[in-house]
C-alpha cells in the first residue's frame, strides 16, 4: 500500500512539473502563480557602471546579464554563423580566439566591419555547408543544418504542436488533418510550418522579414525540400491587406511573432478577413514587457533594463554602451518590437477585432528571475511605461486561442 502511494505521489509530481513547462500545461483552468519571494538571481551582481539617460532615468550595467538571458546576438547572421562553427569546433585556434574576443561579455567589442572580415576568412572552410544564396556574402552567410539536426528539430516542433493541439482540441474543434493553416513567420527556417505538414494539415507560411529590417530568408526552401514536405511560403505584411484570399483558412497560428508586429490591431483585422467563419486563431508570444522581452538586440544589461529607461534614452544607451552594434541593431530595436501592447491591451484589441476568447494563458518566469523585480525596479518600469502591470512584468510567455465571431 505504501509503495503504491509513493508511486502515485511520484506520478503527481511529474505531472505538476510537466504542467509548468512553458505553454505546455494541459490544464486550462489552473492559475499560474507569480512567485516574488525568493532572492533574485542578480541581487548581488557586480555593477560595471550606471547609465544615466538625458531623461534623468538611470539603470545599472551588469557585465554578464545580457548574454545569460538571450542567445548571443542570434539575430545577426555573421555572429550566428561564427557561434555555430565555434560550437562545432570548426574554427581554427586563431579564429576561435578572434571570435570570442569579438563577441565580448555583453556586447560586440570590435566594429561590425571587422566581424564581416572574420567571416570572410572562415567562409572558404565551410562553403559546402552554406545556404547557397548567401555563400558569397559574409553579411548573409548561413550554415545549412545537417540532416540529423533538421530531423531532430522538426520532430521537436511536431511534438510541441501536438501537445498544444491536444490541449485545446476538446473545446476548439474542429482541428483535424486536412484543415488549412496559415502560420505567421518563418525567418528561422519554418520548422513548425513543416510540422503542420507532417501532421496532415494544408499549411501556408507568411513572413515580412522583421518588417523589412532583415534580408528575406531562403533557408526555409532548402529545409522543406530536404524534409520532403510541401508547405506554401509567401512574403507579405499582415498589417496590410495581403495577397491571400478572403476566408481561405481554418486556423491562423504563430509562435514568437505577435511581439514583433508593429500594429496588432491591423493584423487582427487581416486575420479576421482571412479566416473562415468560426475559424480559430492560436498565438504564443514573448511579450515586450517580460523579463527577456527586449530580445537579443533590445535587451539591456540589467533585469527589466529595457523598461527602466524611456524609449527616448535608447539611442543614447546604444551609442554609449554598444557602439559597435548600434549601426546594425538600431533599425531592429525601433521597428520590430511592440512597446505599446500590454497584455490587457492585447485582450482589448483582439476582442475589438471580432474574436471570441476560448483560452488565455500566461506563464510566469521562474522565481529566481522574478526575485529581481524589486519595488524600485517596478517603479522605474511604471515611470517609463505607465500602463504596465505586475502581470506584464512577470509573464515570460503568453498564449491565446480565439474563434472568429
C-alpha positions as CSV (number, residue, x, y, z in Angstrom):
1,X,0.0,0.0,0.0
2,X,2.8,2.4,0.9
3,X,4.7,1.6,-2.2
4,X,1.6,2.3,-4.4
5,X,1.1,5.6,-2.6
6,X,4.7,6.7,-3.2
7,X,4.2,5.7,-6.9
8,X,1.1,7.8,-7.2
9,X,2.8,10.8,-5.5
10,X,5.7,10.5,-7.9
11,X,3.3,10.5,-10.8
12,X,1.5,13.5,-9.4
13,X,4.8,15.4,-9.0
14,X,5.9,14.5,-12.5
15,X,2.6,15.8,-13.9
16,X,2.9,19.1,-11.9
17,X,6.4,19.6,-13.3
18,X,5.2,18.9,-16.8
19,X,2.3,21.3,-16.5
20,X,4.6,24.2,-15.5
21,X,6.7,23.9,-18.7
22,X,6.1,26.9,-20.8
23,X,2.9,26.8,-22.9
24,X,2.5,23.1,-22.5
25,X,0.4,22.8,-19.3
26,X,-2.6,20.7,-20.1
27,X,-4.9,22.3,-17.5
28,X,-7.0,25.2,-19.0
29,X,-8.1,26.5,-15.6
30,X,-5.1,26.1,-13.2
31,X,-3.8,29.6,-12.4
32,X,-0.1,30.2,-12.7
33,X,1.4,31.8,-9.6
34,X,3.7,34.8,-9.7
35,X,6.4,34.0,-7.1
36,X,8.3,37.1,-6.0
37,X,9.5,36.0,-2.6
38,X,12.9,34.3,-3.5
39,X,16.2,36.2,-3.8
40,X,16.8,37.5,-7.2
41,X,19.4,35.9,-9.4
42,X,21.2,39.2,-9.9
43,X,20.6,40.7,-6.5
44,X,24.3,40.8,-5.7
45,X,25.8,41.0,-9.2
46,X,28.7,43.4,-9.7
47,X,27.8,46.7,-11.4
48,X,30.2,47.8,-14.2
49,X,28.7,51.3,-14.3
50,X,25.4,53.1,-14.1
51,X,23.9,54.5,-17.3
52,X,22.2,57.9,-16.9
53,X,19.9,59.0,-19.7
54,X,19.2,62.5,-20.8
55,X,15.6,62.0,-19.4
56,X,17.1,61.6,-15.9
57,X,16.4,57.9,-15.7
58,X,19.2,55.5,-14.8
59,X,19.9,51.8,-15.0
60,X,22.8,49.7,-13.8
61,X,25.0,47.9,-16.3
62,X,25.8,44.3,-15.3
63,X,28.7,42.7,-17.2
64,X,27.2,39.2,-17.7
65,X,23.5,39.8,-17.6
66,X,22.5,40.1,-21.3
67,X,24.3,37.0,-22.6
68,X,22.9,34.9,-19.8
69,X,19.4,35.9,-20.7
70,X,19.4,35.5,-24.5
71,X,21.4,33.6,-27.1
72,X,24.5,35.5,-28.3
73,X,23.1,38.0,-30.8
74,X,21.4,35.3,-32.9
75,X,19.6,38.0,-35.0
76,X,22.9,38.9,-36.5
77,X,23.7,36.2,-39.2
78,X,27.5,36.7,-39.2
79,X,27.7,36.2,-35.5
80,X,25.2,33.3,-35.6
81,X,27.5,31.6,-38.2
82,X,30.6,32.0,-36.1
83,X,28.8,30.9,-33.0
84,X,27.6,27.7,-34.8
85,X,31.1,26.9,-36.0
86,X,32.6,27.6,-32.6
87,X,30.1,25.2,-31.0
88,X,31.0,22.5,-33.6
89,X,34.8,23.1,-33.0
90,X,35.3,24.0,-36.7
91,X,37.2,27.3,-36.1
92,X,41.0,27.3,-36.0
93,X,42.5,28.4,-32.7
94,X,43.2,31.9,-34.1
95,X,39.7,32.2,-35.5
96,X,38.1,31.0,-32.3
97,X,40.2,33.4,-30.2
98,X,39.2,36.3,-32.5
99,X,35.5,35.4,-32.4
100,X,35.3,35.0,-28.7
101,X,37.1,38.3,-28.2
102,X,34.8,39.9,-30.8
103,X,31.6,38.9,-29.1
104,X,32.7,40.3,-25.7
105,X,31.0,39.7,-22.4
106,X,27.9,41.9,-23.0
107,X,28.3,43.5,-26.5
108,X,30.5,43.3,-29.6
109,X,34.0,44.5,-28.9
110,X,35.0,45.2,-32.4
111,X,33.4,47.1,-35.4
112,X,30.8,45.2,-37.4
113,X,33.1,45.5,-40.5
114,X,35.8,43.5,-38.6
115,X,33.2,40.8,-37.9
116,X,32.4,40.6,-41.6
117,X,36.2,40.3,-42.3
118,X,36.5,37.4,-39.9
119,X,33.5,35.7,-41.5
120,X,35.1,36.2,-45.0
121,X,38.2,34.4,-43.7
122,X,36.1,31.5,-42.5
123,X,33.8,31.0,-45.5
124,X,36.2,29.0,-47.7
125,X,36.4,26.4,-45.0
126,X,32.6,25.8,-44.9
127,X,31.4,26.8,-48.4
128,X,29.9,23.3,-49.0
129,X,27.8,23.7,-45.9
130,X,26.3,27.2,-46.6
131,X,22.9,28.1,-47.8
132,X,23.7,28.7,-51.5
133,X,22.1,32.2,-51.8
134,X,24.4,33.7,-49.1
135,X,27.6,31.8,-49.7
136,X,29.4,34.8,-51.3
137,X,28.0,37.4,-48.9
138,X,29.5,37.5,-45.4
139,X,26.6,39.5,-44.0
140,X,24.1,36.9,-45.2
141,X,26.1,33.7,-44.9
142,X,24.2,31.0,-43.0
143,X,25.0,27.3,-42.2
144,X,22.7,24.7,-43.7
145,X,21.6,22.4,-40.8
146,X,22.6,18.8,-41.0
147,X,20.1,16.2,-41.9
148,X,20.1,14.9,-38.3
149,X,19.6,18.5,-36.9
150,X,16.7,19.1,-39.3
151,X,15.1,15.8,-38.5
152,X,15.5,16.4,-34.7
153,X,14.2,19.9,-34.9
154,X,11.1,19.2,-36.9
155,X,10.4,16.2,-34.6
156,X,10.6,18.5,-31.6
157,X,8.3,21.1,-33.2
158,X,5.9,18.3,-34.1
159,X,5.8,17.1,-30.5
160,X,5.2,20.7,-29.2
161,X,2.5,21.3,-31.8
162,X,0.7,18.0,-31.0
163,X,0.8,18.9,-27.3
164,X,-0.7,22.3,-27.9
165,X,-3.4,20.9,-30.2
166,X,-4.2,18.1,-27.7
167,X,-4.6,20.7,-25.0
168,X,-7.2,22.8,-26.9
169,X,-8.9,20.3,-29.3
170,X,-11.7,19.4,-26.9
171,X,-13.0,22.9,-26.8
172,X,-11.7,24.4,-30.0
173,X,-12.7,21.9,-32.6
174,X,-12.5,21.3,-35.5
175,X,-8.7,20.9,-35.6
176,X,-8.2,17.9,-37.8
177,X,-5.8,16.9,-40.6
178,X,-6.9,18.4,-43.8
179,X,-7.7,21.8,-42.3
180,X,-6.0,24.8,-43.9
181,X,-3.5,26.6,-41.7
182,X,-1.7,30.0,-42.1
183,X,1.4,30.3,-39.9
184,X,2.9,33.7,-39.4
185,X,6.7,33.8,-39.6
186,X,9.4,31.5,-41.0
187,X,12.6,33.6,-40.6
188,X,14.4,30.8,-38.7
189,X,13.6,28.0,-41.1
190,X,9.9,27.3,-40.9
191,X,10.2,24.1,-38.8
192,X,6.8,24.4,-37.2
193,X,5.3,25.0,-40.6
194,X,6.8,21.7,-41.7
195,X,5.4,20.1,-38.5
196,X,1.9,21.1,-39.5
197,X,2.6,19.5,-42.9
198,X,3.8,16.3,-41.2
199,X,0.6,16.1,-39.2
200,X,-1.5,16.2,-42.4
201,X,-2.6,19.9,-42.5
202,X,-2.6,22.1,-45.6
203,X,-0.2,24.8,-44.4
204,X,0.9,28.2,-45.8
205,X,3.6,30.4,-44.2
206,X,3.9,34.2,-44.5
207,X,6.7,36.4,-43.4
208,X,7.9,40.0,-43.9
209,X,11.5,39.6,-42.7
210,X,11.0,41.6,-39.5
211,X,9.2,44.4,-41.2
212,X,11.9,44.6,-43.8
213,X,14.8,45.1,-41.4
214,X,16.3,41.8,-42.4
215,X,17.1,40.2,-45.7
216,X,14.4,37.8,-47.0
217,X,15.4,34.3,-45.9
218,X,15.9,31.4,-48.3
219,X,16.8,28.6,-45.9
220,X,13.2,27.6,-45.4
221,X,13.0,26.4,-49.0
222,X,16.0,24.1,-48.6
223,X,14.8,22.7,-45.3
224,X,11.4,21.9,-46.8
225,X,13.0,20.2,-49.8
226,X,15.2,18.1,-47.6
227,X,12.3,17.1,-45.3
228,X,10.1,16.3,-48.4
229,X,7.3,18.5,-47.1
230,X,5.1,20.7,-49.3
231,X,4.0,23.8,-47.5
232,X,3.4,27.0,-49.4
233,X,5.6,30.1,-48.5
234,X,4.8,33.7,-49.3
235,X,6.1,37.1,-48.3
236,X,3.7,39.7,-47.1
237,X,2.9,42.2,-44.4
238,X,0.0,41.0,-42.3
239,X,-0.7,44.6,-41.0
240,X,-1.9,45.3,-44.6
241,X,-4.2,43.5,-47.0
242,X,-2.1,40.6,-48.2
243,X,-2.4,38.7,-51.5
244,X,-4.2,35.9,-49.7
245,X,-7.9,35.3,-50.4
246,X,-10.8,36.1,-48.1
247,X,-12.0,33.2,-45.8
248,X,-9.2,30.9,-47.0
249,X,-8.0,29.4,-43.7
250,X,-9.4,27.3,-40.8
251,X,-6.6,28.2,-38.4
252,X,-4.1,31.0,-38.1
253,X,-1.1,30.2,-35.9
254,X,2.1,32.0,-34.7
255,X,4.9,31.5,-32.2
256,X,7.1,34.4,-31.1
257,X,5.6,36.7,-33.7
258,X,3.0,39.0,-32.1
259,X,5.6,40.9,-30.1
260,X,7.3,41.9,-33.4
261,X,4.1,43.2,-35.2
262,X,4.0,47.0,-35.2
263,X,0.2,47.3,-35.4
264,X,-1.5,44.2,-33.9
265,X,-5.0,45.8,-34.4
266,X,-4.3,45.9,-38.1
267,X,-3.0,42.4,-38.1
268,X,-6.1,41.1,-36.2
269,X,-8.3,42.8,-38.8
270,X,-6.4,41.0,-41.6
271,X,-6.6,37.7,-39.7
272,X,-10.3,38.1,-39.4
273,X,-10.6,38.6,-43.1
274,X,-8.5,35.5,-43.9
275,X,-10.3,33.1,-41.5
276,X,-13.4,31.2,-42.5
277,X,-16.5,31.8,-40.3
278,X,-15.8,30.0,-36.9
279,X,-12.1,29.8,-37.7
280,X,-9.5,29.6,-35.0
281,X,-6.6,31.9,-34.2
282,X,-3.8,30.5,-32.0
283,X,-0.9,32.7,-30.9
284,X,2.0,32.1,-28.5
285,X,4.3,35.0,-27.9
286,X,7.0,36.5,-25.6
287,X,5.7,40.0,-24.7
288,X,7.9,43.0,-24.8
289,X,7.3,43.7,-21.1
290,X,8.5,40.3,-20.0
291,X,12.0,39.9,-18.4
292,X,13.6,38.9,-21.7
293,X,11.1,40.9,-23.9
294,X,13.8,43.1,-25.4
295,X,15.1,40.1,-27.3
296,X,18.8,40.0,-28.2
297,X,19.1,43.4,-29.7
298,X,16.9,45.4,-27.4
299,X,17.6,43.7,-24.1
300,X,19.7,46.0,-21.9
301,X,22.2,45.0,-19.2
302,X,20.1,44.7,-16.1
303,X,16.8,43.0,-15.1
304,X,13.9,44.7,-17.0
305,X,16.5,47.3,-18.1
306,X,14.7,47.8,-21.4
307,X,11.8,49.1,-19.5
308,X,13.6,51.1,-16.8
309,X,14.6,53.9,-19.2
310,X,12.1,55.6,-21.5
311,X,12.4,55.0,-25.3
312,X,13.8,58.5,-25.7
313,X,17.0,57.2,-24.0
314,X,17.5,54.1,-26.1
315,X,19.6,55.6,-28.8
316,X,21.9,57.2,-26.2
317,X,22.2,53.8,-24.5
318,X,23.2,52.0,-27.7
319,X,25.7,54.7,-28.7
320,X,27.4,54.8,-25.3
321,X,27.3,51.1,-24.3
322,X,27.1,49.2,-27.7
323,X,28.9,51.5,-30.2
324,X,29.9,48.6,-32.5
325,X,26.4,47.2,-32.5
326,X,24.4,50.4,-32.7
327,X,24.5,50.9,-36.5
328,X,23.1,47.4,-37.3
329,X,20.9,47.0,-34.2
330,X,19.1,50.3,-34.2
331,X,16.6,49.5,-37.1
332,X,15.7,46.2,-35.4
333,X,15.3,47.8,-32.0
334,X,13.0,50.6,-33.3
335,X,11.0,48.8,-35.9
336,X,10.4,45.2,-34.7
337,X,9.4,45.4,-31.1
338,X,5.9,46.3,-29.9
339,X,6.2,48.6,-27.0
340,X,2.6,49.6,-27.0
341,X,0.6,46.5,-26.3
342,X,0.4,45.2,-22.7
343,X,-1.4,42.0,-22.0
344,X,-4.6,44.0,-21.2
345,X,-4.3,46.0,-24.4
346,X,-3.8,42.8,-26.4
347,X,-7.1,41.4,-24.9
348,X,-9.0,44.5,-25.8
349,X,-7.6,44.7,-29.3
350,X,-8.3,41.1,-30.3
351,X,-11.8,41.2,-28.9
352,X,-12.5,44.5,-30.7
353,X,-11.4,42.8,-34.0
354,X,-14.3,40.4,-33.8
355,X,-12.8,37.4,-32.0
356,X,-14.3,35.4,-29.1
357,X,-11.8,34.2,-26.5
358,X,-11.6,30.5,-25.9
359,X,-8.3,30.3,-23.9
360,X,-6.0,32.9,-22.4
361,X,-2.8,31.6,-20.7
362,X,0.2,33.4,-19.1
363,X,3.3,31.6,-18.0
364,X,5.3,33.5,-15.4
365,X,9.1,33.5,-15.4
366,X,11.0,31.4,-12.8
367,X,11.1,32.6,-9.2
368,X,14.9,33.4,-9.3
369,X,14.3,35.8,-12.2
370,X,11.2,37.3,-10.7
371,X,13.1,37.9,-7.4
372,X,14.9,40.7,-9.1
373,X,11.6,42.6,-9.6
374,X,12.0,44.8,-6.6
375,X,9.7,47.8,-5.7
376,X,12.4,50.1,-7.2
377,X,12.5,48.2,-10.5
378,X,8.7,48.1,-10.7
379,X,8.6,51.9,-10.1
380,X,11.2,52.5,-12.8
381,X,9.2,50.4,-15.3
382,X,6.0,52.2,-14.4
383,X,7.7,55.6,-14.8
384,X,8.6,54.7,-18.4
385,X,5.5,52.7,-19.3
386,X,2.6,53.8,-17.1
387,X,0.2,51.1,-18.4
388,X,2.4,48.2,-17.4
389,X,1.3,45.9,-14.6
390,X,2.9,43.2,-12.4
391,X,1.3,40.7,-14.7
392,X,3.1,42.1,-17.7
393,X,6.5,42.2,-16.0
394,X,6.2,38.7,-14.6
395,X,4.9,36.9,-17.7
396,X,7.5,35.3,-19.8
397,X,5.2,33.7,-22.4
398,X,1.5,34.0,-23.3
399,X,-0.9,32.0,-25.3
400,X,-4.4,32.8,-26.7
401,X,-6.9,30.8,-28.6
402,X,-9.6,32.9,-30.3
403,X,-12.6,32.0,-32.5
404,X,-13.8,34.3,-35.3
405,X,-17.1,35.5,-34.1
